Amino acid sequence: MIKSLIPEQTLRRIPLYHQILSELEQKGEKYVSSACLANFFRIEDTQVRKDVSLINYKGKPKSGYSVSGLKKAIGDFLGINYENSAIIIGAGKLGCALTKYPGLAEYGLKIVGIFDNNPAKIGSIMCSSSILPLESMDRVVHTFNIGIAIITVPKIAAQETCDLAVSQGIKGIWNFAPVRLQVPPEVIVKNENLAVSLAILSHYLKRRQLS
Ligand code: ATP
């Protein structure tokens, strides 16, 4: 059983543990100590042990955690050991960049279709997938049991495309448009606001320059 209330800082570290463990696995490492993992984050190793216990994985006291075992436990916790199928709505530059990004597949996300409403783009090939009209979303979502829609349309079109995806039964929205989407309670939205992240980065850079 996974404990229910996981602190946000731990939740933020968990995908990074997964990344570190993948790298260690590629290097042929079999075990990793909590001190070694703590070093990556510059945190105490007691915190690493706490994080790992929150996902209910037990390490061997002497040899540390099994790299593959802990990676699998984290993958199960994040749901990335099971393939999630997603569609992208908005075949612009960002949508195209995401279809090319191999990291999504590494995290168990398979892009099944890319949709757009621009007749000039529909039917053309983008990163080995053909761009589909919005009218075929229904068929694709039901045939491939799609759980996630990635929204990469401009701000003004985000709510209507989100509504369309939700009306097809999509339960997870990964939103790249800088707008707060309204969704029913059973739908989860994760916002990726590039403008906000950039503003925060610029602010910190400016503060550093001033001090
Ligand atoms: P490009 O200049 O090639 O269109 P872009 O990244 O600058 O790329 P954006 O204006 O950000 O384009 O739009 C992203 C994509 O979203 C475009 O392909 C556009 O046709 C599409 N789009 C806009 N409105 C909708 C909508 N209501 N439904 C589906 N797709 C839409």
py3Dmol code that shows the C-alpha trace and the ligand (Angstrom):
import py3Dmol

protein = """\
ATOM      1  CA  MET A   1       0.000   0.000   0.000  1.00  0.00           C
ATOM      2  CA  ILE A   2       1.308   3.472  -0.900  1.00  0.00           C
ATOM      3  CA  LYS A   3       0.972   6.026   1.851  1.00  0.00           C
ATOM      4  CA  SER A   4      -1.422   8.750   0.795  1.00  0.00           C
ATOM      5  CA  LEU A   5       0.075  12.056   1.889  1.00  0.00           C
ATOM      6  CA  ILE A   6       3.418  12.467   0.209  1.00  0.00           C
ATOM      7  CA  PRO A   7       5.107  15.858   0.728  1.00  0.00           C
ATOM      8  CA  GLU A   8       5.429  17.919  -2.435  1.00  0.00           C
ATOM      9  CA  GLN A   9       9.236  18.111  -2.201  1.00  0.00           C
ATOM     10  CA  THR A  10       9.383  14.311  -2.148  1.00  0.00           C
ATOM     11  CA  LEU A  11       6.998  14.093  -5.105  1.00  0.00           C
ATOM     12  CA  ARG A  12       9.253  16.458  -7.036  1.00  0.00           C
ATOM     13  CA  ARG A  13      12.330  14.357  -6.278  1.00  0.00           C
ATOM     14  CA  ILE A  14      10.768  11.002  -7.172  1.00  0.00           C
ATOM     15  CA  PRO A  15      11.003  11.351 -11.003  1.00  0.00           C
ATOM     16  CA  LEU A  16      14.596  12.560 -10.555  1.00  0.00           C
ATOM     17  CA  TYR A  17      15.452   9.464  -8.516  1.00  0.00           C
ATOM     18  CA  HIS A  18      14.095   7.481 -11.454  1.00  0.00           C
ATOM     19  CA  GLN A  19      16.363   9.361 -13.854  1.00  0.00           C
ATOM     20  CA  ILE A  20      19.437   8.871 -11.648  1.00  0.00           C
ATOM     21  CA  LEU A  21      18.672   5.158 -11.227  1.00  0.00           C
ATOM     22  CA  SER A  22      18.321   4.738 -15.012  1.00  0.00           C
ATOM     23  CA  GLU A  23      21.772   6.292 -15.465  1.00  0.00           C
ATOM     24  CA  LEU A  24      23.263   4.045 -12.768  1.00  0.00           C
ATOM     25  CA  GLU A  25      21.629   1.024 -14.396  1.00  0.00           C
ATOM     26  CA  GLN A  26      23.144   1.961 -17.762  1.00  0.00           C
ATOM     27  CA  LYS A  27      26.547   2.139 -16.083  1.00  0.00           C
ATOM     28  CA  GLY A  28      25.997  -1.414 -14.796  1.00  0.00           C
ATOM     29  CA  GLU A  29      25.597  -0.458 -11.111  1.00  0.00           C
ATOM     30  CA  LYS A  30      23.594  -3.005  -9.124  1.00  0.00           C
ATOM     31  CA  TYR A  31      23.232  -1.234  -5.762  1.00  0.00           C
ATOM     32  CA  VAL A  32      23.144   2.358  -4.606  1.00  0.00           C
ATOM     33  CA  SER A  33      23.385   3.742  -1.083  1.00  0.00           C
ATOM     34  CA  SER A  34      21.092   6.407   0.312  1.00  0.00           C
ATOM     35  CA  ALA A  35      24.180   8.590   0.841  1.00  0.00           C
ATOM     36  CA  CYS A  36      24.996   8.384  -2.866  1.00  0.00           C
ATOM     37  CA  LEU A  37      21.446   9.361  -3.843  1.00  0.00           C
ATOM     38  CA  ALA A  38      21.454  12.143  -1.233  1.00  0.00           C
ATOM     39  CA  ASN A  39      24.586  13.543  -2.830  1.00  0.00           C
ATOM     40  CA  PHE A  40      22.734  14.213  -6.110  1.00  0.00           C
ATOM     41  CA  PHE A  41      20.205  16.420  -4.336  1.00  0.00           C
ATOM     42  CA  ARG A  42      22.489  17.808  -1.641  1.00  0.00           C
ATOM     43  CA  ILE A  43      20.120  16.533   1.026  1.00  0.00           C
ATOM     44  CA  GLU A  44      20.656  14.349   4.086  1.00  0.00           C
ATOM     45  CA  ASP A  45      20.638  10.604   3.474  1.00  0.00           C
ATOM     46  CA  THR A  46      17.942  10.282   6.173  1.00  0.00           C
ATOM     47  CA  GLN A  47      15.707  12.290   3.815  1.00  0.00           C
ATOM     48  CA  VAL A  48      16.403   9.838   0.991  1.00  0.00           C
ATOM     49  CA  ARG A  49      15.451   6.936   3.264  1.00  0.00           C
ATOM     50  CA  LYS A  50      12.272   8.810   4.199  1.00  0.00           C
ATOM     51  CA  ASP A  51      11.437   9.436   0.513  1.00  0.00           C
ATOM     52  CA  VAL A  52      11.997   5.785  -0.353  1.00  0.00           C
ATOM     53  CA  SER A  53       9.932   4.569   2.599  1.00  0.00           C
ATOM     54  CA  LEU A  54       7.050   6.765   1.397  1.00  0.00           C
ATOM     55  CA  ILE A  55       6.841   4.692  -1.761  1.00  0.00           C
ATOM     56  CA  ASN A  56       7.113   1.588   0.432  1.00  0.00           C
ATOM     57  CA  TYR A  57      10.389   0.232  -0.922  1.00  0.00           C
ATOM     58  CA  LYS A  58      12.827  -1.433   1.459  1.00  0.00           C
ATOM     59  CA  GLY A  59      16.587  -1.324   0.940  1.00  0.00           C
ATOM     60  CA  LYS A  60      19.079  -3.864   2.238  1.00  0.00           C
ATOM     61  CA  PRO A  61      20.744  -2.224   5.239  1.00  0.00           C
ATOM     62  CA  LYS A  62      24.274  -3.267   4.206  1.00  0.00           C
ATOM     63  CA  SER A  63      24.401  -3.092   0.425  1.00  0.00           C
ATOM     64  CA  GLY A  64      21.929  -0.241  -0.155  1.00  0.00           C
ATOM     65  CA  TYR A  65      19.025  -0.220  -2.566  1.00  0.00           C
ATOM     66  CA  SER A  66      18.855  -2.484  -5.583  1.00  0.00           C
ATOM     67  CA  VAL A  67      19.076  -0.086  -8.551  1.00  0.00           C
ATOM     68  CA  SER A  68      16.620  -2.049 -10.691  1.00  0.00           C
ATOM     69  CA  GLY A  69      14.308  -2.812  -7.753  1.00  0.00           C
ATOM     70  CA  LEU A  70      14.044   0.785  -6.627  1.00  0.00           C
ATOM     71  CA  LYS A  71      13.662   1.984 -10.212  1.00  0.00           C
ATOM     72  CA  LYS A  72      10.789  -0.446 -10.734  1.00  0.00           C
ATOM     73  CA  ALA A  73       9.138   0.566  -7.451  1.00  0.00           C
ATOM     74  CA  ILE A  74       9.344   4.239  -8.471  1.00  0.00           C
ATOM     75  CA  GLY A  75       8.041   3.400 -11.950  1.00  0.00           C
ATOM     76  CA  ASP A  76       5.068   1.583 -10.392  1.00  0.00           C
ATOM     77  CA  PHE A  77       4.463   4.511  -8.055  1.00  0.00           C
ATOM     78  CA  LEU A  78       4.512   7.011 -10.928  1.00  0.00           C
ATOM     79  CA  GLY A  79       2.532   4.708 -13.206  1.00  0.00           C
ATOM     80  CA  ILE A  80       5.238   4.916 -15.868  1.00  0.00           C
ATOM     81  CA  ASN A  81       5.920   1.177 -16.028  1.00  0.00           C
ATOM     82  CA  TYR A  82       2.569   0.883 -17.748  1.00  0.00           C
ATOM     83  CA  GLU A  83       2.249   2.502 -21.120  1.00  0.00           C
ATOM     84  CA  ASN A  84      -0.020   5.548 -21.227  1.00  0.00           C
ATOM     85  CA  SER A  85      -1.352   6.571 -24.603  1.00  0.00           C
ATOM     86  CA  ALA A  86      -1.759  10.245 -25.381  1.00  0.00           C
ATOM     87  CA  ILE A  87      -2.874  12.525 -28.165  1.00  0.00           C
ATOM     88  CA  ILE A  88      -1.498  15.960 -28.950  1.00  0.00           C
ATOM     89  CA  ILE A  89      -3.893  18.739 -29.918  1.00  0.00           C
ATOM     90  CA  GLY A  90      -2.129  21.508 -31.843  1.00  0.00           C
ATOM     91  CA  ALA A  91       0.391  20.542 -34.520  1.00  0.00           C
ATOM     92  CA  GLY A  92       2.409  23.758 -34.180  1.00  0.00           C
ATOM     93  CA  LYS A  93       6.076  24.107 -33.210  1.00  0.00           C
ATOM     94  CA  LEU A  94       5.581  22.977 -29.613  1.00  0.00           C
ATOM     95  CA  GLY A  95       3.379  20.013 -30.565  1.00  0.00           C
ATOM     96  CA  CYS A  96       5.972  18.984 -33.136  1.00  0.00           C
ATOM     97  CA  ALA A  97       8.829  19.325 -30.636  1.00  0.00           C
ATOM     98  CA  LEU A  98       6.978  17.062 -28.199  1.00  0.00           C
ATOM     99  CA  THR A  99       6.380  14.383 -30.818  1.00  0.00           C
ATOM    100  CA  LYS A 100      10.141  14.361 -31.481  1.00  0.00           C
ATOM    101  CA  TYR A 101      11.112  14.199 -27.819  1.00  0.00           C
ATOM    102  CA  PRO A 102      12.170  10.616 -26.963  1.00  0.00           C
ATOM    103  CA  GLY A 103      11.904  11.341 -23.225  1.00  0.00           C
ATOM    104  CA  LEU A 104       8.122  10.910 -23.358  1.00  0.00           C
ATOM    105  CA  ALA A 105       8.442   7.288 -24.437  1.00  0.00           C
ATOM    106  CA  GLU A 106      11.052   6.708 -21.737  1.00  0.00           C
ATOM    107  CA  TYR A 107       8.399   7.755 -19.224  1.00  0.00           C
ATOM    108  CA  GLY A 108       5.866   5.348 -20.703  1.00  0.00           C
ATOM    109  CA  LEU A 109       3.970   7.906 -22.763  1.00  0.00           C
ATOM    110  CA  LYS A 110       3.099   6.872 -26.281  1.00  0.00           C
ATOM    111  CA  ILE A 111       1.809   9.557 -28.654  1.00  0.00           C
ATOM    112  CA  VAL A 112      -0.892   7.985 -30.764  1.00  0.00           C
ATOM    113  CA  GLY A 113      -2.277  10.909 -32.747  1.00  0.00           C
ATOM    114  CA  ILE A 114      -1.762  14.601 -33.459  1.00  0.00           C
ATOM    115  CA  PHE A 115      -4.795  16.779 -34.139  1.00  0.00           C
ATOM    116  CA  ASP A 116      -5.200  20.204 -35.648  1.00  0.00           C
ATOM    117  CA  ASN A 117      -8.001  22.309 -37.118  1.00  0.00           C
ATOM    118  CA  ASN A 118      -5.918  23.913 -39.862  1.00  0.00           C
ATOM    119  CA  PRO A 119      -7.001  22.352 -43.204  1.00  0.00           C
ATOM    120  CA  ALA A 120      -3.573  23.179 -44.644  1.00  0.00           C
ATOM    121  CA  LYS A 121      -1.897  20.961 -42.021  1.00  0.00           C
ATOM    122  CA  ILE A 122      -4.408  18.106 -41.835  1.00  0.00           C
ATOM    123  CA  GLY A 123      -3.165  15.045 -43.695  1.00  0.00           C
ATOM    124  CA  SER A 124       0.448  16.208 -43.755  1.00  0.00           C
ATOM    125  CA  ILE A 125       3.082  14.156 -41.980  1.00  0.00           C
ATOM    126  CA  MET A 126       4.693  15.396 -38.813  1.00  0.00           C
ATOM    127  CA  CYS A 127       7.400  13.275 -37.236  1.00  0.00           C
ATOM    128  CA  SER A 128       6.121  10.139 -38.924  1.00  0.00           C
ATOM    129  CA  SER A 129       2.490  10.686 -37.832  1.00  0.00           C
ATOM    130  CA  SER A 130      -0.126  12.175 -40.041  1.00  0.00           C
ATOM    131  CA  ILE A 131      -1.946  15.235 -38.675  1.00  0.00           C
ATOM    132  CA  LEU A 132      -5.570  14.351 -38.036  1.00  0.00           C
ATOM    133  CA  PRO A 133      -8.732  16.464 -38.090  1.00  0.00           C
ATOM    134  CA  LEU A 134     -10.506  17.081 -34.794  1.00  0.00           C
ATOM    135  CA  GLU A 135     -13.471  15.075 -36.085  1.00  0.00           C
ATOM    136  CA  SER A 136     -11.451  11.843 -35.850  1.00  0.00           C
ATOM    137  CA  MET A 137     -10.517  12.380 -32.202  1.00  0.00           C
ATOM    138  CA  ASP A 138     -13.516  10.361 -31.047  1.00  0.00           C
ATOM    139  CA  ARG A 139     -12.452   7.316 -33.075  1.00  0.00           C
ATOM    140  CA  VAL A 140      -8.776   7.519 -32.050  1.00  0.00           C
ATOM    141  CA  VAL A 141      -9.530   8.043 -28.338  1.00  0.00           C
ATOM    142  CA  HIS A 142     -11.857   5.043 -28.200  1.00  0.00           C
ATOM    143  CA  THR A 143      -9.815   2.727 -30.407  1.00  0.00           C
ATOM    144  CA  PHE A 144      -6.572   3.298 -28.518  1.00  0.00           C
ATOM    145  CA  ASN A 145      -8.076   3.882 -25.086  1.00  0.00           C
ATOM    146  CA  ILE A 146      -6.366   7.261 -24.754  1.00  0.00           C
ATOM    147  CA  GLY A 147      -6.065   8.664 -21.244  1.00  0.00           C
ATOM    148  CA  ILE A 148      -4.097  11.862 -21.777  1.00  0.00           C
ATOM    149  CA  ALA A 149      -4.464  14.865 -24.082  1.00  0.00           C
ATOM    150  CA  ILE A 150      -1.515  17.208 -24.491  1.00  0.00           C
ATOM    151  CA  ILE A 151      -2.728  20.682 -25.385  1.00  0.00           C
ATOM    152  CA  THR A 152      -0.364  22.765 -27.488  1.00  0.00           C
ATOM    153  CA  VAL A 153      -2.851  25.096 -29.209  1.00  0.00           C
ATOM    154  CA  PRO A 154      -2.774  28.867 -28.652  1.00  0.00           C
ATOM    155  CA  LYS A 155      -4.315  30.234 -25.444  1.00  0.00           C
ATOM    156  CA  ILE A 156      -7.542  31.268 -27.161  1.00  0.00           C
ATOM    157  CA  ALA A 157      -8.275  27.743 -28.406  1.00  0.00           C
ATOM    158  CA  ALA A 158      -7.191  25.852 -25.282  1.00  0.00           C
ATOM    159  CA  GLN A 159     -10.530  25.656 -23.444  1.00  0.00           C
ATOM    160  CA  GLU A 160     -12.521  24.494 -26.462  1.00  0.00           C
ATOM    161  CA  THR A 161      -9.987  21.797 -27.347  1.00  0.00           C
ATOM    162  CA  CYS A 162      -9.851  20.726 -23.703  1.00  0.00           C
ATOM    163  CA  ASP A 163     -13.677  20.496 -23.636  1.00  0.00           C
ATOM    164  CA  LEU A 164     -13.590  18.390 -26.776  1.00  0.00           C
ATOM    165  CA  ALA A 165     -11.000  16.006 -25.284  1.00  0.00           C
ATOM    166  CA  VAL A 166     -12.935  15.743 -22.010  1.00  0.00           C
ATOM    167  CA  SER A 167     -16.163  15.046 -23.904  1.00  0.00           C
ATOM    168  CA  GLN A 168     -14.397  12.028 -25.461  1.00  0.00           C
ATOM    169  CA  GLY A 169     -13.601  10.641 -22.003  1.00  0.00           C
ATOM    170  CA  ILE A 170     -10.014  11.877 -21.579  1.00  0.00           C
ATOM    171  CA  LYS A 171      -9.150  12.012 -17.875  1.00  0.00           C
ATOM    172  CA  GLY A 172      -5.752  13.727 -17.907  1.00  0.00           C
ATOM    173  CA  ILE A 173      -4.817  17.001 -19.562  1.00  0.00           C
ATOM    174  CA  TRP A 174      -1.226  18.162 -19.934  1.00  0.00           C
ATOM    175  CA  ASN A 175      -1.723  21.805 -20.742  1.00  0.00           C
ATOM    176  CA  PHE A 176       0.997  23.894 -22.383  1.00  0.00           C
ATOM    177  CA  ALA A 177      -1.290  26.867 -23.106  1.00  0.00           C
ATOM    178  CA  PRO A 178      -0.912  29.771 -20.668  1.00  0.00           C
ATOM    179  CA  VAL A 179      -4.508  29.622 -19.441  1.00  0.00           C
ATOM    180  CA  ARG A 180      -6.352  28.099 -16.485  1.00  0.00           C
ATOM    181  CA  LEU A 181      -8.607  25.402 -17.893  1.00  0.00           C
ATOM    182  CA  GLN A 182     -12.019  24.555 -16.439  1.00  0.00           C
ATOM    183  CA  VAL A 183     -12.564  20.810 -16.165  1.00  0.00           C
ATOM    184  CA  PRO A 184     -14.948  18.484 -14.322  1.00  0.00           C
ATOM    185  CA  PRO A 185     -13.642  17.174 -10.964  1.00  0.00           C
ATOM    186  CA  GLU A 186     -12.727  13.729 -12.310  1.00  0.00           C
ATOM    187  CA  VAL A 187     -10.279  15.247 -14.816  1.00  0.00           C
ATOM    188  CA  ILE A 188      -6.726  16.081 -13.758  1.00  0.00           C
ATOM    189  CA  VAL A 189      -4.926  19.024 -15.360  1.00  0.00           C
ATOM    190  CA  LYS A 190      -1.173  19.518 -15.190  1.00  0.00           C
ATOM    191  CA  ASN A 191      -0.120  22.942 -16.404  1.00  0.00           C
ATOM    192  CA  GLU A 192       3.241  23.549 -18.046  1.00  0.00           C
ATOM    193  CA  ASN A 193       3.475  27.310 -18.152  1.00  0.00           C
ATOM    194  CA  LEU A 194       6.711  28.106 -19.994  1.00  0.00           C
ATOM    195  CA  ALA A 195       6.162  31.880 -19.650  1.00  0.00           C
ATOM    196  CA  VAL A 196       5.846  31.632 -15.861  1.00  0.00           C
ATOM    197  CA  SER A 197       8.971  29.466 -15.566  1.00  0.00           C
ATOM    198  CA  LEU A 198      10.914  31.901 -17.728  1.00  0.00           C
ATOM    199  CA  ALA A 199       9.655  34.883 -15.713  1.00  0.00           C
ATOM    200  CA  ILE A 200      10.809  33.210 -12.471  1.00  0.00           C
ATOM    201  CA  LEU A 201      14.225  32.425 -13.975  1.00  0.00           C
ATOM    202  CA  SER A 202      14.637  36.009 -15.259  1.00  0.00           C
ATOM    203  CA  HIS A 203      13.647  37.358 -11.860  1.00  0.00           C
ATOM    204  CA  TYR A 204      16.310  35.285 -10.075  1.00  0.00           C
ATOM    205  CA  LEU A 205      18.954  36.225 -12.659  1.00  0.00           C
ATOM    206  CA  LYS A 206      18.128  39.902 -12.233  1.00  0.00           C
ATOM    207  CA  ARG A 207      18.241  39.619  -8.442  1.00  0.00           C
ATOM    208  CA  ARG A 208      21.672  37.992  -8.697  1.00  0.00           C
ATOM    209  CA  GLN A 209      22.922  40.775 -11.002  1.00  0.00           C
ATOM    210  CA  LEU A 210      21.702  43.441  -8.575  1.00  0.00           C
ATOM    211  CA  SER A 211      23.297  41.880  -5.478  1.00  0.00           C
TER     212      SER A 211
END
"""
ligand_1 = """\
31
ATP
P 2.626 27.327 -36.965
O 3.144 28.716 -37.234
O 3.240 26.240 -37.796
O 1.102 27.233 -36.994
P 2.881 27.716 -34.158
O 3.508 26.872 -33.118
O 3.341 29.128 -34.225
O 3.078 26.957 -35.502
P 0.371 28.253 -32.866
O -0.288 29.512 -33.279
O 1.035 28.234 -31.495
O 1.316 27.737 -34.017
O -0.714 27.084 -32.862
C -0.366 25.778 -32.594
C -1.201 24.870 -33.428
O -2.534 24.856 -32.923
C -1.323 25.286 -34.898
O -0.953 24.195 -35.727
C -2.791 25.659 -35.061
O -3.281 25.334 -36.354
C -3.440 24.795 -34.006
N -4.756 25.278 -33.565
C -5.166 26.538 -33.339
N -6.449 26.564 -32.929
C -6.864 25.279 -32.897
C -8.097 24.629 -32.565
N -9.179 25.313 -32.157
N -8.166 23.301 -32.660
C -7.077 22.575 -33.066
N -5.882 23.114 -33.403
C -5.784 24.448 -33.316
"""
view = py3Dmol.view(width=600, height=400)
view.addModel(protein, "pdb")
view.setStyle({"model": 0}, {"cartoon": {"style": "trace"}})
view.addModel(ligand_1, "xyz")
view.setStyle({"model": 1}, {"stick": {}})
view.zoomTo()
view.show()
